[in-house]
């Protein structure tokens, strides 16, 4: 009942049960309960903060600034600019498909959970699809965090070189890298509300800083490259790099763009912390990618026009850091001040820092969700939620540790950095592509959410899958020649090792393999859920306490069936059509009259009730709404409540052919065949004192 609504008791000897949608329950929570999961994280993310975490995870100032040299050394302006255009169009297709799926399945597991659900009723085991997708997504997430913080460490190193000419040693670079990761871990120890506000701020900063850099650098630069150079110049480096052909260079150069446009699955990974996630997460994801595409195009054009000396980009004062050299040359040519260079380079440095923090947030939620479903060794440890912060702190530090270990080779080799960027791109995009493919194969089973691509879905999905296949093949190609142990692109090796390990772990004999125990999902909700209720309309049912709790009346009106008295709430979240006081499943029979029509017969555990007693509330006839209760109970009199230490009882809901019409009265239950009157089920007797049986006249 709505708060502060006065009520007149229809019957002092009846228990009134409010059934139907709880107006206070979030639509995202309703959806995850339909999927069998209880709400564990706190929903503090809005559309702005959800889009912000995706926008920050992409972070054009991080991806383009940190990996600009990949595009410059493999085709130059054409690879950078037109590679960005192509990758942007394809990434929008992938993001649109993912947004449609996350609207239907707003679970923090993201791609791996989508694969589990969408692979059902296909030739492929849904658990196996989720298993492979989960491990690939986990690899991509760790590699993305490692590459982002490695870019940040290199950027700080370049700023330090500009400031005093000192080049970081490998040990100093490692220390800087570790400090960045640790700071990101501490940031993610904040409360859920604090993280949501931090992500909203970081998203706003990314937007403002990107616009500032796009505008400032060309204004500061005293001279500019020609449009012919920016839009049509292709730097043929086949002679110096050893690449077999110019198309090969162009394909490798696209890694700059595609690596930057990754990580937007973060919007889905925080869906269980997002308000109205079935709508918000989908649009947040699209907003993040679209803004990144537009601003990224402006940023690459700005950098290309602002180049002062093409020959010094890889050999200048900033030690081969191409984007940093563009900043340095343009600003020094105008102001001749290293302090101004440091000040402006701080803008992308902070963007990289915020990007790393959002990556850890996304990674930890993915690890937490995958662990919740038993997909990770020591899963109980990683799936724990800290009671104070409401966040998976152990999962946060696990991902920080994994990223640190994976990032170690990057500190010794530029080729290793390119390999890790390839690993993150390939791992993430394969994990994006598998659920999209399952959506195409099993389209009839897919139930779209509020965001729906409609008839264009299959076409966009087909384009997305083909693109994922293409970049998977392209980015395992060697990127440095001649190919040696030190220059080998280890992306294919790393992805292959993870795939092989996942397959071996899946097929281990003697019952040890994951195929014996991993089911892809472990339902955590205690009670089945039906968000549509009785045709989508909340109902009230009056349940007689004396006649074995069968329905005596039913109505659409909240005021016609209500009672003065104390309020009883279940200690677990009750939902919709669940007739709370039913017989135990072992005692239920086809003659038992349930309160409402059920679509199917179900069995579920319900915890003992607790009673909130307030004489002032009884006197005024007002009640405070409990946002965590899906059904609200009222009693005409205050029953005594005996605490139960026994395990949670099992109740059953009998299937009833027809819903009683408003105001109708059902006949009393017939006695049992033995002639003895029916007794109330023992599991329900604690509401009426130690003696059990029927309630006293005073109750």
N, C-alpha and C positions, 0 to 999 in steps of 0.2 A: 504494500500500500504506500502511497505517497506520504512523505513526512507530514506530520501535524494534521492528518485528516481524521476528524472525529468520526466515531463509528458507533452504531447501535447494534447490540448483540441480537442476532436473529434467533439464537438458541443458546442458552447457558450451558447446555450439555453437549456442545459440539465443538469440534476443532475446525477452524477455517484455514484452508490452505490456498495461498495465492500461487497460481500456476501461470506460466507463460514467460515471455521475455522480461528480463529485469532491465528496466530502462536505464539503470545506472551502470550496466555492464558494457564495457567497451566492445565494439564490433570485432576488433582483432582478437580479444580474449574469447569471444563467442566462437570465432572460427577455429582457434587452436583447441578449444574444448571439443568441438565437433571432430577434430582430428585425433582426439584422445590424449591431449596434453593439458596438464594443469598450469596455471599461471604461476611462475616462480620468480621471474624478474619484474622489476618495477617499470611501469610504462610512463616514462618521462619525456620521450622523444616526440616532437611535433613534426609537421611536414618540413619546417625550416631546418630543424636539427637533423632529421633523417636525410634530407637532401644534402645538408652540409657535410655529413660524414662521408657520403659518396663523392661529393665534390672535392673534399679534402684528401680522400684516399687517392683519387685520380691526380689532383694537384699538378696542373700544367707547369707551374714554376719549379716543381720537383722533377718531373719526368723529362721535360724538354731541356731545362738547364743542365741537369745531370748527365743526360745522354746525347746532347747535341752533337758531340764528336762522332757518334756512331753514324749519324746521317751525313755529316760533313765528310767523313773519310770514305763513304760508300755512295758516291754519286753527287754529293753537294746539294745545291739549292733544289734541283728537281726532285731528288729523293726525299728531301725534307718537306718541301711544300706540297707537292702532289701526292707524296706518300701519306701526308697528313689528311688530305682530302679523301683519298681512297679508304684509309683506315677509319676515318670518321664516319663515312657512310655505312661501312660494314659494322662498325661498333654500335651505331644507332639501331641497326637491325637486330643485333644480338641483345642489346639492352631492352628493346621493345618486347622481344620474346620472353626475356627474363622478368620484365615487369608484369607481363600477363600471368606468368607462373607464380610469382611471389604474391600477386593479388589473390590468387586462389589458395596458395599454400604459404601463409605468412609465418613460417617457422625459422628460428635462428640458424638451423642447420644449413639453410640455403640450398645450393645445388645438390648436395648428397641426399638430402631429404626429398627434394623434388624428384630425383631419379628413382628413389624407392617408391614413391606414390605413383609416378607416371609409368613405371615399368610393370605395374601389376596387370595381370591378365594379358601379358605378352609372352613370347617365346623365351624371354630372358628373365632369369630370377631377379625379382625386385631387390632382394637383399644384396645380391652380387653387384647389381648396378649401383646401388648406394655405396657399397664397400669400395669399389674402384673409384667412383666419383669423389667420395670423401677423402681418400688418401691423395688423389691428385690435387684436389682443392687445398688440402692441408699443405702439400708441398709448395703449391703456388703462393699460398698465403705467407708461408715462412720466407720464401725467396723474395717476395715483394717487400716485406719488412726489412730483410737484410739489404736489398739493393737500395731502398730509400735511405736507410741510415748510413749506408756506405757513401751514397751521394752527398749526404749532409756532412759526413766526416771529410770528404774530399773538398767540398765547398769551403768548409772552415779552414782546411789546410791552404787552399788557394788565397783566402782572405789573409791568412797569417803570412804567407809569402809576400803579398802586396804590402802588408803593414811593416814588416821588418826584414824581409828577404830570407827568412829561415824556412827551409823545406822540412816538413815533418819526416822524421824517420818512421820506419815500419812500426816500431814500438809505440811511438807517439800517436800515429794514425790509429793503431789498434786501441789505445787508451781512449782516444776521442770517440771512436765508434762504440766502445763499450759504455762510455758515459751517456751517450745519446740514447742507447737502448735502455739503460737503467732509469733515466729520467722519464722515458715513455712508460716504463713499468710503473713508476710511482704515480704518474698522472692517472693511470688506469686503476689505481687503488681508491680513487675518489668515489663518492656515492654515485648512484645511478643518475640522480638529479644533477649533481655536479658535472658528470661527464656529458650529459645532454646539453648543459649550458656551455661547457667548454667547446663542444663540437659546433654549436651554433655560432660561437665567437670565431672559431677557427675557419668556418666556412665564410663568414663575413670578411675575415682578414684575407683569405685566399682571393676573394673577388676584388676587394679594394686594391690589394697589392698587385694583382695581375693587371688590372686596368692602369695602375700607376706606372708599372714598368713598361707596358705596351706604349704608353704615351710619352714617358720621360726619355727613354733611350733614343728614339729617333729625333726628339727635340734637342737633346744634348749633343748628339753626334754632329760634328761640324761639316761632314760630307757624307753622301749617301751613295749606295750602289744603284745602278740603273735598273729599271723594271725588266729589261732584257735579261740581266743577270739573275734577278730574283725569281722570275717566272719561267725562264727557258734554259738557263745555264746548267749543263751537266758536266760535272768534274770527272773525267775518265781517269780513274786511278788504277786501271788494270795492270799497267806496267809497274807501278810501285807496290801495289798490294798483292799482285799475283792472282787476282780474281780471274776466273775463266772468261767472263764476258760482261758487257755493260748491263744487260738485264739482270744478271746475277747481282751486280752491285746495287741496282735499284731495289731488288727484293730484300737484300740484307739491310739496306738503308732504311727500309720501312719499319725495322725493329724499333727505331726511335719513336715513331708515332704509335705503334701498337702497344709497346710497353707502357707508354704514358697513359693510354686509354684502357687501363686495367684497374681492378679493385673496386668497381662500382657495385659488386655484389655485397659490399659493406652495408648498403641500404637494406638488403634482405637479412643480413646477419644480425641486425639490431631490430628486426621486426617485432620480436617479443618484448621489446622495450619501447615500442612506438605506439602511440595512440591511433586507433582506427587503422591498424597496419594493413588491412586488406585493401585499403585505398591509398593511404599515405605512403607506404613503402614503394608501391609501384610508381606513383608520380614523383616521389623523391628520387628514385633511380633515374627516370627519364630526364628530370630537371638537371641532375648532376652531370649526366653525359652530354646533354645538349649545351649547357653553359660551358663545359670543358671544351667541346668541339669548336664553339664560336670563339672563345677567348684564346684557345690554343692556336687557331688559325691566325688571329691577330698577333700573337706572340712570335710565331716563327717568321711572319712577314716583317715584324718590327726588328728582329735580330738580323735577318738577312739584309735589310736595307741599311742597317747601322754598322755593318762591317767596314772597318777603316783600312786594314791591311790583310789581304787574303793569305799572303805567304807566312804571316807571323802567328796565325791562329793556333798552330800546333807546336810552334817553336819559340813563342814569345815569353814574356816575363812571368806568366801565370802557370808555367810548367806543363803546357799541353792541355790545359783545361779550356776547351774551345769557347764555351759560352762565357766563362769568366774573362777570357781574353777579349771578347767583343765588348763586354762591360768596361774593361780596363782601358782599351784603346780609345773608345768613344769618350769616356769621362776625362781621361788624362789629356786628350787632345783639346778639350774645352776648358777644363779647370786646372789641369796640372796639379791635382791634389789627390794624394792617396786616401786621405780621410773621406773625401766625397765618394771615392770608389768604394771604400769599406761601407759607408753609410747606405749607398744604394744596393750594394750586394747583400746587405743585411735583409732586405725585403724577401728575396728568394730563400735566404737561409732560414728565416722564421717560417716560411711556407713549408719548407722541407721538414722542419721540426714538427709542425702541426700535422703534416702528412704522416710522419712516422707514428705519432700518437694515435691517429685514427686507424692506421693499419693494425696496430696492436689491439685496439678495441675490437675491430672486426675479426681478427685472428682468434682472439680469446673466446669470442662468442661462438665461432665455428667449432673450436676445440671443445668448448663446454657442451654444445649441442650434440656433437658427434660422440662425446664421452657419455652423455646422458642416455644415448641409445646403445652403449656398449661397444663402440667401434674402436676404442683406443686402449692399449694396455694401461692398467691402473685407472680405469675409467671412473671409479668412484671418487678418486682423488681430484681429478680434473673437473668433474661435474658438480663439485661442492660450491655452494653459494655462501659468501660471507654474510653473516646476519647483520652486521653493522652497515656495510656499504650496499648490500644487495647486489653485488657483482661477483663474478667468478675469479677471484684474485689468484688462486693457484693456477688456473688456466692462463692468466695473464703472464705470470712469471715463467711458466713452461714455454710459452711462445717466445718470450724474450730470450730465453736460453737457447732454444732451437735456432733462432735467427742469428744469434752471436756465433754459434758453431758453423752455420752455413756460410756466414760472411767472411770467415777467416781467409779463404783463398783469394778473395777480392783485393785484399790489402797487399798482395804480392804481385798481382798481374792484372793488366788492363783487359786481357782476354778473359780472365776469370769473371770480371765484372760484366762483360757482355754475355758470358755464359749464364750468369745468375739472372740477368734481365730476361734472357731467353727462357730459363726455367720457370720464372714467375709467369711470363706471358703464356707459355705452352701449358703449364699445369693448370692455370686458372681458366684458360679458354677451352681446354678439353673438358674441364668440369662444368663449364657453361654449356658446352655443346651437347653433352650426353642427355641432360634432361630435356633440352629443346628437341633432340632427335626422338626421345621417348614420347614427347608431346605430339610430334608428327605421326609416329607409328600408332599411337594409342589415343588418337584425337577424340574418338567417340566416348571414351571414359572420362576425359578431362572435363571438369566442371569449372568454368571460368568464374572469376571473382568480379568485383565492380569494374576493374579495368580489363577490357577485352578487345583484342585486335579484330574480332569478327571474321569476315570472309577473307581478309588479307593475312590472317595468321599463318596458314600453310605456306603461302608464297614467301613471306618474310622469314619464316622458320627455315625453309629450304635454303634460302640465300645465306642465312646465319650458319647453318651446319656446313655448307660448302666452304664458307670462309674459314671456319675453324679448322677444317681438314687442310686447307691450303696453308695457313700460317703455321700449323703444326709441322708440316713437311718443310716449310721454308726456313723456319728459325732453328732447325737442328743442323742446317748446313754450316760448313766451316766458314768462319768470319775473318780469319787471319791466315795468310799464306806466307811461307810454306807451312803445312800442317805438321806440327811436332807435338810432343807430350805437353809442352808449355803453351802452345797456341791452339790446341784442339778445343772445339766447341763441346763442352761437357754437358750441354743441355740434354741432348739425346741420351747420353749415358745416365745422367741423374734421373731423368723421367723413366728410362728403362729399368733402372735398379729399383725404383719405387714400385713400378708396375709388377716387376718380377717378385719382389718381396711380398706385395699384397696378394699375388696369385699363390705363392707358396704358403703364406699364412692362411689363405682361404682353404687350400686343399690338404693341409697337414693331416696325417692319419691318426688313428687311435682316439678319435673324438676331440683332438686338439685344434683342428681347423676351424676357422671362423664360420664355415658353412654349417657347422653343427650348432653354433650358439648365437651367431649374429643374425638378427631378423630384420635389420634395417630401421626398426623403430620399436621403442618400448613405451607403451602407453602409460602415462603417469596420472591422467585424470581418474578420479575415483568413481565418477558417475557419467554414464553416457549422456549425450547432449543433442538436442534437436532445436536449433535456433528458430525454426518456423513455428513451433508450438502447434496450437490448434488452428491451423490455417493462418498462422501468423498473428492471431489475436490472443492476448492474455485472457485467461479464464480464472474463475474462482470456483472452488469446489468445497462444499461443506461435508465434513467427514464425521460421522457419528462415533462417539467414543464408546457408547454402550452397545452398539450393534456391530461390533468387530471392525469399526473404522471403514465401513463401506460408505459410498457416497449417498447422501440423502437428497441433496439438491446441487444444482450447478447453475451458474449464471455468468453473463458477460460483465456484470456490473460489480465493481469493487464495494460499493456502499450497501448493496442489497444483501450481501453475505459477508458480514464482518461481526466482530465481537469485541466488547470491552475486555480488558484483562491484560495479564502479563504476556510478554512476547517471548517466543521460543525460537532460537536459531540453531541450525545445525553447525557443528564445529568444523565441518567441511563445506565447501561451496556447493549448494544445491542448485539444480538447474531444471527449469521448464516443466516437462511432463512427468517428472518423477513423483509418484505418490509416496510421500515420505514414510508414512506408517502403513506398510504392507506386511503380509505374512512372510515368514521365512520361506525361501524357495522350496524347501522340502515339504512344507505344509500347504503351499498354495495349490488350488485345484481349479478346474475350469469353471466351477460355480462361484468362485470368489469374484465379487464385483469390484473392479478397480475404479478409480475416480474418472479417468479419461480414456479416450481411445488411443491406443498405442500402435505405432506402425509395425512394431515387431516385439517379440518377447525378449526381455533382457534380464540379466542377473547382475547385481552390483552391490558393493559394500557401502554401508552408511555408518558413520560414527555416531555414538550416543549423543543425544541432544543436551544442550546446556540451556539454562533458563536465565533470562535477564529480568529481574523483578524490580519494579519501581512503583511504589504506591501512588506517587504523584502522577505517573503516566497513566495508571489505571483510573485515577480519579478524573483526569482530564480527557481520557480516551484518545490520547495522541501517541504516536509511535515514531521513532526515528528510523529512517531507512538505513539498512546495512548494505553498502555498496558491494560487499563480497558475497552476498546471499542471492542465489538465483530464485529461491522460493522463500516466502515468509509465512511463519506460523503464528496463529493467535489462539489463545485458550480463554474460555469464559471464566475460569477460575484458576488460581495458581496451584498446580499440582506439586507435590513434593518431589524432589529430584534426588535420587540416590546415585552416587558416583559409581561408575562401572570400571572395573579393571580388566574385564574380559576382552578378548580380541574382538575386532569389529565384526558384527553379525552380517550375514548375507540375507538380503531381502530379494524378493522377486516381484515383478510387475506382471500381472496376468493380462492377457490380451482381451479387450472388450470390443465387441462388434460395433457398437454405436455410442456416441457421446450423448449423455443425457441432455435434453433440451433445457433451456433456462426455466427454472421454477418447477421442474419435474421432480417427482419423488420415486425412488426405487423401492421395491418391496423389501422387507427385512430378509436377512439371510435365513435359509432353511437350516434346521438343526442337523447335526451330523447323523449318519446312519445308525449310530449306536443309541440315539435318543438322548444322549447327554448334550447339554448346551455347549456351544463353542466357548472355548477359553481364549482369552487374549494371548498372543504369542509372548513367550517369556522375554524375548529381547526388547519388548515394548513396555514391560511391566515396570521398569525403573522410573517411568514417568509418574506412576501412581503410588509409590511407596513400596515398602518391603513386602507387604502382604500379597500384592499382585491382584489378579482377577479384575473384576469390574471396578470402576471408580466409585467412590462413595457418593452419597447424595449431595454432600457439600461441594464435590468437585464438578 
